[in-house]
């Protein structure tokens, strides 16, 4: 509206007004709906109050603005801008009067822009607004404004001639803010004679985090007395949030409507609100979800003729880490009774890319908002595993559980070996089963409880390696970019050419001279270390590839004099997989440098190739690393971005990221940590 490159023109103004007064929608529909309502209420004298909108007369439109009421308008001239505003008021008054709406009462007009332009940008802005106020007052109408939180000019709203001003707290969508923002904004509004806008959208219907945030609005407005002032609401549309809540058969979703009704009537109590706060579903924090972004095959989603609304948009809906959303959103895979596998069931089969021997956690998440023909699966969800994708073994049939308007199955086991994991189920009475996520995880990074509460301080750190095989000046399986072994990225394919691996060979000059390959990591500073781990690939020896014979770990403080810390031996596998070798120290050792000596098999006919994927060094001394989510040695905007994405459920923390991200140490990762890492990145907060 106020933009210089794309201002609204006369055609936009006339189209907007035509839409407002179109037959059967908007104002006309409101008149009809309120007529039905007052008949039900037996209240023939009731009328619905109405405000119409005034678009901003942008001077940048200039002479290209066009014609209003038969007059060519040049928005660079202040008198023409005043004319345009008066025309918009008069035109809407004319159409309103001609329609003769018997159930509506026109109260005034709403100024659309949510902040006041600086005088240097638009010197005429205040003159135009005060002119508008005077004209409306001459007609006996009110002038309304709804600025965003502390928008420019909010404290001077009365000087512009507004009769009513309502400030937006703008807390709902910003997860770095909480209930205190609503309270502080409401107090400021009360001091300035303003009211408070309640804000909600469709996320509150199915997402417990946003449901609770809406309750925070109601609670904060009740505490500060805003419930006794003029009430205004922002709701998401198509379909409208309050409508969707009203018609929902889910008790919690419906409560959004009921609590809002009580707020509107002034009868809401804090106990009403406290009784409805919900416990938000959270994934187990100690699990690395190794199925994230992996490929899968699922029963075909339902689509009607010419409709692709339920299609998978990117083929990753079930493994993208985005949990739940609106019923009509894209976070779900729409299973339907008309689409079934040959066995008569529905399923999703995830390909982890390679055979893992450390799988411990299995979760499938379904939509429990039972509207629009969507229902839970029957309590017969089965979990199968396979190493070859053909022969599957049933490992569990866990019971369905409910939480946060979802149902889910959650199975935890001792480590099992598989490349493929299948979740199989059938629908209940409803035709649809909407599945959000099919998750497969490894508890504590796959190396047991020895790393619990510790940070992998080698992650993202610089290192040097010796023993990479080079032929004709080119490494056959190179250490890509020198970060392959500390980037915490596991392979996504079943080939050792995957960039997650680096290929060492016992025939390389370094291994021949020393008897081992080396990876030497500079941790950047001295840490107290007590667990070391190496993840390597394993394959049949006939392929010339095998797990190393063993790993020796040495530490140093000067990168010259090395002290032996411990040795671990791999258990090789006959299938392509990744296996871990772990060294656990009884007493922690202080060191800045860690060297992993990779021992090859020396027997005749033994494997020459040794493929490493990751090296790790764990420390309980991670206080100074809090906030450094990606472990690159500093807390910056990237860490802030990762935490923000995690709070919006678009990123799942893995391994030691959770330790680094839990800045306030309360055991959960939420908006409080997001706010702290933002303050750390901008130098306004230090970790004690």
PAMARVEX-986811 format. One line per 4 residues: number of its first residue (from 1); their letters; for each residue x, y, z of C-alpha. Coordinates in Angstrom, 2 decimals. Layout:
<sites>
NUM> A> X/Y/Z | ...
</sites>
This chain:
<sites>
1> XXXX> 0.00/0.00/0.00 | 2.73/2.46/0.96 | 5.35/0.74/-1.22 | 7.04/2.93/-3.84
5> XXXX> 7.50/0.21/-6.48 | 4.02/-1.35/-6.40 | 1.42/1.03/-4.90 | -2.30/0.31/-5.07
9> XXXX> -4.06/1.94/-8.02 | -7.65/3.00/-8.69 | -8.49/-0.41/-10.15 | -7.42/-2.01/-6.84
13> XXXX> -9.64/0.37/-4.87 | -12.72/-0.21/-7.01 | -12.16/-3.99/-7.14 | -11.83/-4.10/-3.36
17> XXXX> -15.11/-2.26/-2.87 | -16.92/-4.39/-5.45 | -15.75/-7.52/-3.66 | -16.86/-6.16/-0.28
21> XXXX> -20.43/-5.61/-1.52 | -20.68/-8.58/-3.89 | -23.91/-10.56/-3.67 | -23.92/-13.54/-1.31
25> XXXX> -20.51/-12.92/0.27 | -18.82/-10.56/2.74 | -21.23/-7.81/3.89 | -24.25/-9.37/2.20
29> XXXX> -23.45/-12.76/3.74 | -22.95/-11.18/7.18 | -26.37/-9.56/6.94 | -27.98/-12.92/6.10
33> XXXX> -26.08/-14.85/8.77 | -26.89/-12.35/11.49 | -30.53/-12.44/10.48 | -30.57/-16.19/11.12
37> XXXX> -28.71/-15.74/14.40 | -31.07/-13.15/15.86 | -34.06/-15.26/14.81 | -32.59/-18.18/16.78
41> XXXX> -31.96/-15.85/19.72 | -35.43/-14.31/19.42 | -33.76/-10.88/19.50 | -35.34/-8.91/16.63
45> XXXX> -33.69/-5.61/17.58 | -30.11/-6.89/17.54 | -27.74/-5.74/14.79 | -24.14/-6.57/13.91
49> XXXX> -21.76/-3.62/14.08 | -19.68/-3.01/10.95 | -16.49/-1.11/10.12 | -15.40/-0.59/6.51
53> XXXX> -11.80/-0.16/5.38 | -9.85/2.79/3.98 | -6.88/1.88/1.77 | -3.75/4.00/1.94
57> XXXX> -3.53/6.86/-0.63 | 0.05/6.32/-1.73 | 1.75/9.38/-3.19 | 4.11/7.14/-5.20
61> XXXX> 1.20/6.13/-7.44 | 1.34/9.66/-8.86 | -0.60/10.32/-12.05 | -0.70/6.62/-12.97
65> XXXX> -3.19/5.97/-10.15 | -6.23/6.30/-12.44 | -9.78/7.60/-12.14 | -12.20/7.60/-9.19
69> XXXX> -15.73/8.93/-9.57 | -14.98/10.34/-13.01 | -11.96/12.35/-11.79 | -8.39/11.60/-12.78
73> XXXX> -6.39/11.36/-9.58 | -2.74/12.40/-9.18 | -1.55/10.94/-5.89 | 1.47/13.22/-5.83
77> XXXX> -0.96/16.05/-4.97 | -2.27/16.17/-1.41 | -5.69/17.45/-2.43 | -6.12/14.48/-4.79
81> XXXX> -5.11/12.14/-2.01 | -7.75/13.63/0.26 | -10.27/13.32/-2.56 | -9.42/9.62/-2.96
85> XXXX> -9.96/8.94/0.74 | -13.28/10.85/0.75 | -14.38/8.98/-2.39 | -13.66/5.63/-0.75
89> XXXX> -15.72/6.57/2.30 | -18.58/7.98/0.26 | -18.67/5.07/-2.20 | -18.93/2.48/0.58
93> XXXX> -21.57/4.56/2.35 | -23.58/4.76/-0.89 | -23.51/1.01/-1.50 | -24.29/0.26/2.15
97> XXXX> -27.28/2.62/2.14 | -28.63/1.36/-1.18 | -28.46/-2.26/-0.02 | -30.62/-1.50/3.02
101> XXXX> -29.07/-4.18/5.24 | -31.69/-4.68/7.97 | -29.37/-6.60/10.31 | -26.28/-4.37/10.23
105> XXXX> -25.29/-1.15/11.95 | -22.47/0.90/10.41 | -20.21/2.19/13.20 | -17.22/3.60/11.35
109> XXXX> -14.13/3.05/9.21 | -10.81/1.27/9.71 | -7.42/2.73/8.68 | -5.68/-0.21/7.04
113> XXXX> -2.00/0.68/7.52 | -0.55/-0.56/10.81 | 2.06/2.14/11.41 | 2.55/5.84/10.77
117> XXXX> 4.97/6.84/8.04 | 7.90/9.04/8.99 | 7.48/12.69/8.10 | 10.60/12.47/5.91
121> XXXX> 8.95/9.70/3.88 | 5.49/11.19/3.61 | 5.15/14.71/4.99 | 1.43/14.74/4.22
125> XXXX> 0.51/11.51/6.06 | -0.67/13.10/9.32 | -2.59/15.82/7.47 | -4.46/13.21/5.42
129> XXXX> -5.28/11.07/8.46 | -6.54/14.02/10.51 | -8.58/15.13/7.49 | -10.11/11.65/7.35
133> XXXX> -10.93/11.74/11.06 | -12.63/15.12/10.78 | -14.72/14.00/7.81 | -15.85/10.79/9.53
137> XXXX> -16.73/12.68/12.69 | -18.82/15.10/10.64 | -20.81/12.06/9.51 | -21.19/10.77/13.08
141> XXXX> -18.88/7.80/12.43 | -15.96/6.38/14.41 | -12.34/6.06/13.22 | -10.47/2.84/14.12
145> XXXX> -6.75/1.90/14.00 | -4.95/-1.37/14.87 | -1.15/-0.82/14.92 | 1.30/-3.68/15.37
149> XXXX> 3.26/-3.86/18.63 | 4.87/-0.46/19.33 | 4.41/0.55/15.70 | 5.60/4.01/14.78
153> XXXX> 3.12/6.55/16.13 | 1.23/4.13/18.42 | 1.67/6.30/21.51 | 0.22/9.33/19.67
157> XXXX> -2.85/7.61/18.24 | -5.27/10.21/19.66 | -3.33/13.07/18.01 | -4.26/11.61/14.61
161> XXXX> -7.97/11.77/15.41 | -8.65/8.07/15.97 | -11.54/7.25/18.30 | -10.36/3.71/18.98
165> XXXX> -6.90/2.15/18.81 | -6.06/-1.47/19.45 | -2.46/-2.72/19.67 | -1.36/-6.13/18.43
169> XXXX> 0.92/-8.05/20.85 | 2.40/-10.00/17.87 | 3.44/-12.85/20.17 | 1.62/-15.76/18.55
173> XXXX> 4.00/-16.44/15.64 | 7.29/-15.51/17.32 | 8.38/-18.48/19.45 | 11.08/-16.38/21.10
177> XXXX> 8.25/-14.53/22.86 | 5.88/-15.83/25.51 | 2.96/-14.88/27.73 | 4.94/-12.00/29.24
181> XXXX> 4.77/-10.24/25.86 | 0.97/-10.29/25.97 | 0.98/-8.96/29.53 | 3.46/-6.15/28.85
185> XXXX> 1.71/-5.14/25.60 | -1.69/-5.14/27.32 | -0.36/-2.97/30.17 | 1.06/-0.47/27.68
189> XXXX> -2.24/-0.44/25.82 | -4.17/0.24/29.02 | -1.86/3.13/29.95 | -2.45/4.69/26.52
193> XXXX> -6.21/4.09/26.44 | -5.93/1.37/23.80 | -7.35/-2.14/23.65 | -5.65/-5.45/22.79
197> XXXX> -6.00/-7.64/19.69 | -6.27/-11.39/20.23 | -4.34/-13.37/17.58 | -4.76/-16.97/16.44
201> XXXX> -4.60/-19.08/13.27 | -5.12/-22.69/12.16 | -1.95/-23.91/13.92 | -3.79/-23.76/17.26
205> XXXX> -6.31/-26.29/15.98 | -3.84/-29.16/15.82 | -0.54/-28.00/17.34 | -0.29/-28.00/21.12
209> XXXX> 2.44/-25.34/21.18 | 0.24/-22.81/19.37 | -2.89/-23.90/21.24 | -1.14/-23.06/24.51
213> XXXX> 0.11/-19.77/23.04 | -3.48/-18.77/22.26 | -4.43/-19.57/25.84 | -1.54/-17.29/26.89
217> XXXX> -3.32/-14.47/25.04 | -6.56/-15.11/26.91 | -4.74/-15.43/30.23 | -2.67/-12.28/29.75
221> XXXX> -5.70/-10.23/28.70 | -7.66/-11.51/31.66 | -4.86/-10.66/34.08 | -4.42/-7.11/32.78
225> XXXX> -8.11/-6.25/32.48 | -8.12/-6.18/28.68 | -11.12/-8.49/28.87 | -13.12/-5.46/30.03
229> XXXX> -12.10/-3.25/27.10 | -13.15/-3.22/23.43 | -12.25/-6.64/22.04 | -10.71/-7.25/18.64
233> XXXX> -9.54/-10.50/17.07 | -7.26/-11.67/14.30 | -7.99/-15.17/13.01 | -6.61/-17.18/10.12
237> XXXX> -8.98/-17.75/7.22 | -10.21/-20.24/4.63 | -11.62/-21.84/6.64 | -11.69/-19.37/9.52
241> XXXX> -10.04/-20.54/12.73 | -13.02/-19.92/15.04 | -15.39/-21.56/12.57 | -13.14/-24.63/12.32
245> XXXX> -12.96/-24.82/16.11 | -16.74/-24.45/16.43 | -17.57/-27.35/14.11 | -14.77/-29.66/15.29
249> XXXX> -15.67/-32.90/17.02 | -12.34/-32.88/18.87 | -12.83/-31.64/22.43 | -9.64/-29.63/22.63
253> XXXX> -10.04/-28.01/19.23 | -13.63/-27.09/20.08 | -12.42/-25.50/23.35 | -10.80/-22.69/21.32
257> XXXX> -14.31/-21.59/20.35 | -15.78/-22.08/23.83 | -13.01/-20.19/25.63 | -13.17/-17.36/23.10
261> XXXX> -16.93/-17.15/23.65 | -16.38/-16.78/27.39 | -13.73/-14.14/26.76 | -16.11/-12.23/24.49
265> XXXX> -18.87/-12.41/27.11 | -16.55/-11.38/29.95 | -17.17/-14.60/31.92 | -13.79/-16.30/31.35
269> XXXX> -11.78/-17.23/34.46 | -8.11/-18.13/34.91 | -9.26/-21.56/36.09 | -11.02/-22.08/32.74
273> XXXX> -7.71/-21.40/31.04 | -5.56/-23.46/33.41 | -7.88/-26.44/32.98 | -7.28/-26.40/29.23
277> XXXX> -3.50/-26.00/28.90 | -2.22/-29.11/27.16 | 0.93/-31.17/27.49 | 2.77/-30.83/24.20
281> XXXX> 3.98/-33.97/22.49 | 7.78/-34.05/22.21 | 10.05/-36.59/20.63 | 12.51/-38.30/23.00
285> XXXX> 15.47/-35.94/23.28 | 18.08/-38.65/23.69 | 17.38/-40.21/20.28 | 19.03/-39.45/16.94
289> XXXX> 16.31/-39.84/14.28 | 18.29/-41.50/11.52 | 15.25/-41.75/9.21 | 15.21/-37.98/8.74
293> XXXX> 14.98/-37.09/5.02 | 15.37/-40.73/3.99 | 13.58/-42.21/0.97 | 10.47/-44.33/1.49
297> XXXX> 7.72/-46.19/-0.35 | 4.16/-45.74/0.92 | 0.69/-46.82/-0.07 | -0.49/-44.34/-2.72
301> XXXX> -2.19/-41.27/-1.21 | -5.80/-40.51/-2.04 | -6.56/-38.01/-4.80 | -9.86/-37.14/-6.39
305> XXXX> -10.24/-36.47/-10.10 | -8.09/-33.50/-11.08 | -7.15/-32.87/-7.46 | -3.57/-33.15/-6.18
309> XXXX> -4.25/-31.73/-2.71 | -3.25/-34.94/-0.96 | -0.21/-35.80/-3.05 | 3.21/-35.85/-1.45
313> XXXX> 4.75/-32.53/-2.45 | 8.39/-33.54/-2.17 | 8.32/-37.25/-1.37 | 9.59/-36.53/2.15
317> XXXX> 6.38/-35.74/4.06 | 6.83/-38.81/6.26 | 10.54/-38.27/6.97 | 10.97/-34.48/6.93
321> XXXX> 10.76/-34.01/10.70 | 7.75/-31.67/10.39 | 5.22/-33.03/12.86 | 1.47/-32.32/12.42
325> XXXX> -0.15/-29.14/11.15 | -3.64/-28.29/9.89 | -5.87/-31.02/8.50 | -5.57/-29.43/5.08
329> XXXX> -1.84/-28.79/5.25 | 0.93/-30.61/3.42 | 2.54/-32.27/6.44 | 0.41/-35.40/6.10
333> XXXX> 0.37/-38.45/3.85 | -3.31/-39.17/3.15 | -3.93/-42.91/3.40 | -7.45/-43.91/2.29
337> XXXX> -9.57/-47.03/2.49 | -9.84/-47.11/-1.32 | -6.04/-47.38/-1.63 | -4.48/-50.45/-0.06
341> XXXX> -1.48/-52.73/-0.42 | -2.01/-56.28/-1.80 | -2.31/-57.57/1.78 | -5.27/-55.21/2.38
345> XXXX> -3.33/-52.92/4.68 | -1.65/-49.51/4.42 | 2.07/-49.04/4.94 | 5.19/-46.94/4.72
349> XXXX> 8.59/-48.58/4.23 | 11.67/-46.47/4.93 | 15.04/-47.13/3.32 | 17.78/-46.04/5.72
353> XXXX> 20.35/-46.38/2.92 | 22.45/-49.07/4.53 | 22.13/-51.83/7.10 | 22.43/-50.48/10.63
357> XXXX> 22.90/-52.64/13.69 | 21.96/-49.99/16.28 | 18.27/-49.19/15.70 | 16.41/-48.72/18.99
361> XXXX> 13.42/-46.37/18.54 | 10.39/-46.50/16.24 | 7.55/-43.93/16.18 | 4.65/-43.34/13.76
365> XXXX> 2.50/-40.22/14.24 | -1.12/-39.84/13.06 | -3.72/-37.07/12.96 | -6.22/-37.39/15.81
369> XXXX> -8.47/-34.47/14.81 | -11.38/-36.57/13.64 | -13.06/-34.26/11.14 | -13.45/-34.36/7.36
373> XXXX> -13.52/-38.16/7.36 | -10.10/-38.41/9.02 | -9.66/-40.95/11.80 | -7.11/-42.93/13.73
377> XXXX> -5.76/-46.22/12.47 | -7.01/-49.30/14.21 | -4.99/-50.41/17.19 | -3.11/-52.86/14.97
381> XXXX> -0.05/-50.89/13.90 | 2.76/-53.36/13.17 | 6.47/-52.68/12.80 | 8.62/-54.85/10.53
385> XXXX> 12.35/-54.81/9.75 | 14.39/-56.15/6.83 | 17.98/-56.17/5.64 | 17.22/-56.79/1.96
389> XXXX> 13.86/-55.05/1.43 | 12.15/-58.34/0.58 | 12.11/-60.50/3.68 | 10.49/-58.67/6.61
393> XXXX> 10.25/-59.79/10.24 | 7.62/-58.47/12.67 | 9.29/-56.96/15.73 | 6.42/-55.19/17.51
397> XXXX> 2.72/-54.28/17.58 | 2.72/-51.37/20.06 | -0.45/-49.85/21.51 | -1.75/-46.54/20.16
401> XXXX> -1.26/-43.57/22.46 | -2.79/-40.07/22.37 | -1.12/-36.70/22.94 | -1.44/-33.16/21.60
405> XXXX> -4.23/-33.99/19.14 | -2.19/-36.78/17.61 | -2.13/-40.51/18.05 | 1.12/-42.38/17.81
409> XXXX> 2.88/-45.66/18.40 | 6.19/-45.55/20.22 | 8.33/-48.68/20.40 | 11.75/-48.85/22.05
413> XXXX> 13.87/-51.99/21.87 | 17.34/-53.32/22.26 | 19.46/-52.57/19.21 | 18.19/-54.35/16.08
417> XXXX> 19.75/-54.68/12.63 | 17.96/-53.48/9.51 | 18.13/-51.29/6.45 | 14.38/-51.19/5.83
421> XXXX> 11.67/-50.44/8.42 | 7.96/-50.86/7.64 | 4.98/-49.47/9.56 | 1.77/-51.31/8.59
425> XXXX> -1.80/-50.46/9.70 | -5.48/-50.30/8.69 | -8.07/-47.55/9.00 | -10.82/-47.54/11.63
429> XXXX> -14.36/-46.29/10.95 | -13.20/-43.19/9.06 | -11.93/-43.58/5.52 | -8.81/-41.45/5.92
433> XXXX> -5.72/-42.03/8.03 | -3.39/-39.05/7.96 | 0.19/-39.94/8.89 | 2.67/-37.16/9.69
437> XXXX> 5.93/-38.94/10.44 | 7.46/-42.40/10.39 | 10.58/-42.14/12.52 | 13.40/-44.57/13.17
441> XXXX> 16.01/-43.63/15.74 | 19.22/-44.58/17.48 | 19.44/-43.89/21.16 | 22.48/-41.85/22.19
445> XXXX> 24.02/-41.90/18.74 | 24.22/-45.68/18.68 | 27.03/-46.04/21.20 | 24.95/-46.53/24.31
449> XXXX> 24.62/-44.53/27.48 | 28.32/-43.70/27.67 | 27.73/-40.44/25.75 | 24.63/-39.33/27.65
453> XXXX> 25.03/-35.75/28.87 | 28.26/-35.28/26.94 | 29.12/-33.19/23.90 | 31.02/-34.41/20.85
457> XXXX> 33.67/-31.68/20.91 | 35.29/-33.06/17.74 | 32.25/-32.20/15.68 | 33.03/-29.72/12.91
461> XXXX> 36.67/-29.43/13.99 | 39.67/-29.34/11.67 | 41.83/-32.44/11.20 | 44.48/-34.02/9.03
465> XXXX> 44.45/-37.55/7.68 | 47.09/-39.97/6.40 | 46.46/-43.21/4.55 | 43.92/-42.02/1.96
469> XXXX> 44.74/-44.10/-1.10 | 45.99/-42.08/-4.08 | 46.41/-43.46/-7.61 | 47.93/-41.39/-10.42
473> XXXX> 47.70/-38.30/-8.25 | 43.97/-38.72/-7.48 | 42.37/-40.09/-4.33 | 40.03/-42.95/-5.23
477> XXXX> 37.77/-42.29/-2.27 | 38.77/-38.80/-1.10 | 38.17/-37.03/2.16 | 35.72/-34.52/0.67
481> XXXX> 36.59/-30.95/1.67 | 38.49/-32.16/4.71 | 35.33/-32.27/6.81 | 33.90/-35.71/6.01
485> XXXX> 34.98/-37.29/9.28 | 33.73/-34.60/11.70 | 30.52/-33.36/10.06 | 28.21/-35.91/11.77
489> XXXX> 26.74/-36.86/8.39 | 26.10/-40.55/7.90 | 25.80/-42.14/4.42 | 22.59/-41.77/2.44
493> XXXX> 23.32/-44.49/-0.12 | 24.55/-48.06/-0.03 | 27.81/-47.23/-1.81 | 31.16/-46.42/-0.29
497> XXXX> 31.51/-43.74/-2.95 | 29.05/-41.79/-0.78 | 30.71/-38.55/0.30 | 30.06/-39.47/3.94
501> XXXX> 32.97/-41.96/3.72 | 36.70/-41.46/3.31 | 38.64/-44.42/1.90 | 41.88/-45.52/3.61
505> XXXX> 43.98/-48.36/2.19 | 46.70/-50.52/3.74 | 48.72/-50.18/0.53 | 49.05/-46.42/0.87
509> XXXX> 52.62/-45.24/1.65 | 51.71/-43.94/5.11 | 50.11/-47.21/6.23 | 52.97/-49.25/4.79
513> XXXX> 55.56/-47.20/6.69 | 53.71/-46.78/10.01 | 51.44/-49.80/10.05 | 48.31/-47.70/10.44
517> XXXX> 46.34/-44.79/8.97 | 45.76/-41.67/11.07 | 43.13/-39.02/11.63 | 44.41/-36.17/13.85
521> XXXX> 41.81/-33.71/15.14 | 42.51/-30.28/16.62 | 39.74/-29.61/19.15 | 40.68/-25.95/19.30
525> XXXX> 41.31/-25.95/23.05 | 41.86/-28.40/25.89 | 38.95/-30.53/27.01 | 38.45/-33.21/29.63
529> XXXX> 37.80/-36.27/27.44 | 36.48/-39.67/28.46 | 34.79/-41.29/25.41 | 36.14/-41.72/21.87
533> XXXX> 34.29/-43.28/18.96 | 34.89/-44.10/15.31 | 32.15/-45.10/12.85 | 33.35/-47.19/9.91
537> XXXX> 31.91/-49.14/7.02 | 31.99/-52.92/6.74 | 31.45/-55.29/3.83 | 32.28/-58.84/2.78
541> XXXX> 36.05/-59.31/2.61 | 35.75/-60.64/-0.93 | 34.94/-57.09/-2.00 | 38.25/-55.93/-0.62
545> XXXX> 36.51/-53.83/2.02 | 36.27/-54.51/5.70 | 36.08/-52.84/9.07 | 39.51/-51.95/10.48
549> XXXX> 41.14/-54.54/12.70 | 41.00/-52.02/15.49 | 41.34/-48.40/16.55 | 43.99/-46.96/18.84
553> XXXX> 43.34/-43.54/20.35 | 46.16/-41.19/21.31 | 45.92/-37.68/22.80 | 48.26/-34.71/22.94
557> XXXX> 48.45/-31.08/24.04 | 51.14/-29.97/21.57 | 50.38/-32.13/18.48 | 53.84/-33.72/18.84
561> XXXX> 54.02/-35.83/21.98 | 51.25/-38.43/22.00 | 49.86/-40.41/24.94 | 48.01/-43.69/24.44
565> XXXX> 44.39/-43.41/25.66 | 42.83/-46.72/24.68 | 42.02/-49.25/21.97 | 38.79/-50.62/20.55
569> XXXX> 38.16/-53.51/18.17 | 35.38/-53.68/15.60 | 32.97/-56.50/15.24 | 32.87/-56.96/11.47
573> XXXX> 29.66/-57.69/9.57 | 28.92/-59.76/6.50 | 26.57/-57.04/5.22 | 27.12/-53.44/4.19
577> XXXX> 26.66/-51.45/7.35 | 28.26/-48.95/9.67 | 29.79/-50.18/12.90 | 31.16/-48.29/15.87
581> XXXX> 34.37/-48.77/17.82 | 34.25/-47.01/21.17 | 36.88/-46.30/23.82 | 35.57/-45.46/27.29
585> XXXX> 38.06/-44.18/29.87 | 37.73/-44.83/33.57 | 39.36/-41.49/34.30 | 39.00/-38.51/31.98
589> XXXX> 42.12/-37.17/30.29 | 42.84/-33.54/29.36 | 43.88/-32.94/25.75 | 43.54/-30.59/22.81
593> XXXX> 44.51/-33.02/20.04 | 43.14/-36.53/19.39 | 44.70/-39.00/16.97 | 42.84/-42.07/15.77
597> XXXX> 45.19/-44.78/14.48 | 43.31/-47.09/12.14 | 44.78/-50.60/12.15 | 44.36/-52.69/8.95
601> XXXX> 44.06/-56.45/8.75 | 47.45/-57.94/7.83 | 46.45/-61.54/7.10 | 46.85/-62.78/3.54
605> XXXX> 43.70/-62.11/1.54 | 42.29/-59.72/4.10 | 40.54/-56.50/3.11 | 42.76/-53.65/1.93
609> XXXX> 40.15/-50.91/2.11 | 38.99/-49.29/5.35 | 36.16/-46.78/5.04 | 35.69/-44.30/7.87
613> XXXX> 32.58/-42.19/8.30 | 32.94/-40.29/11.59 | 35.38/-39.72/14.45 | 34.11/-38.39/17.79
617> XXXX> 35.51/-37.26/21.11 | 33.12/-36.69/24.00 | 33.45/-34.40/26.98 | 31.29/-33.41/29.94
621> XXXX> 33.08/-30.05/29.89 | 30.66/-28.39/27.50 | 29.60/-25.25/29.41 | 31.65/-22.98/27.21
625> XXXX> 30.08/-24.62/24.15 | 26.47/-23.86/25.05 | 24.77/-22.11/22.19 | 27.33/-23.31/19.63
629> XXXX> 24.77/-25.67/18.12 | 26.74/-26.60/15.02 | 30.04/-26.82/16.98 | 32.03/-24.55/14.71
633> XXXX> 33.74/-22.74/17.58 | 31.47/-19.71/17.86 | 27.88/-18.76/18.60 | 26.51/-16.90/15.61
637> XXXX> 23.45/-16.39/13.43 | 23.63/-19.95/12.07 | 23.14/-21.41/15.56 | 20.28/-18.95/16.04
641> XXXX> 18.72/-20.13/12.76 | 19.03/-23.83/13.66 | 17.35/-23.26/17.03 | 14.62/-21.21/15.40
645> XXXX> 13.95/-23.99/12.87 | 13.85/-26.54/15.70 | 11.26/-24.47/17.55 | 9.13/-24.41/14.39
649> XXXX> 9.49/-28.21/14.02 | 11.40/-27.95/10.74 | 14.71/-29.24/12.14 | 15.47/-32.12/14.49
653> XXXX> 18.50/-31.86/16.76 | 20.76/-34.89/16.80 | 23.44/-36.08/19.21 | 25.31/-33.36/21.06
657> XXXX> 23.35/-30.60/19.30 | 20.71/-31.09/21.98 | 23.29/-30.51/24.72 | 24.54/-27.33/23.08
661> XXXX> 21.03/-26.06/22.37 | 19.67/-26.51/25.91 | 21.21/-23.23/27.06 | 19.22/-22.77/30.25
665> XXXX> 19.79/-26.41/31.23 | 16.15/-27.23/31.94 | 16.25/-30.48/29.94 | 14.05/-29.24/27.09
669> XXXX> 14.72/-27.18/23.97 | 12.18/-24.43/23.46 | 11.67/-20.75/22.80 | 13.58/-19.79/25.95
673> XXXX> 16.76/-21.33/24.51 | 16.02/-19.71/21.13 | 15.87/-16.30/22.83 | 19.10/-16.90/24.76
677> XXXX> 21.11/-18.02/21.73 | 19.89/-14.94/19.90 | 21.16/-12.78/22.76 | 24.47/-14.68/22.86
681> XXXX> 24.94/-14.20/19.12 | 24.33/-10.47/19.46 | 26.61/-10.13/22.49 | 23.94/-9.24/25.06
685> XXXX> 24.16/-12.44/27.12 | 26.96/-14.65/28.39 | 26.72/-18.24/29.57 | 27.75/-18.51/33.22
</sites>
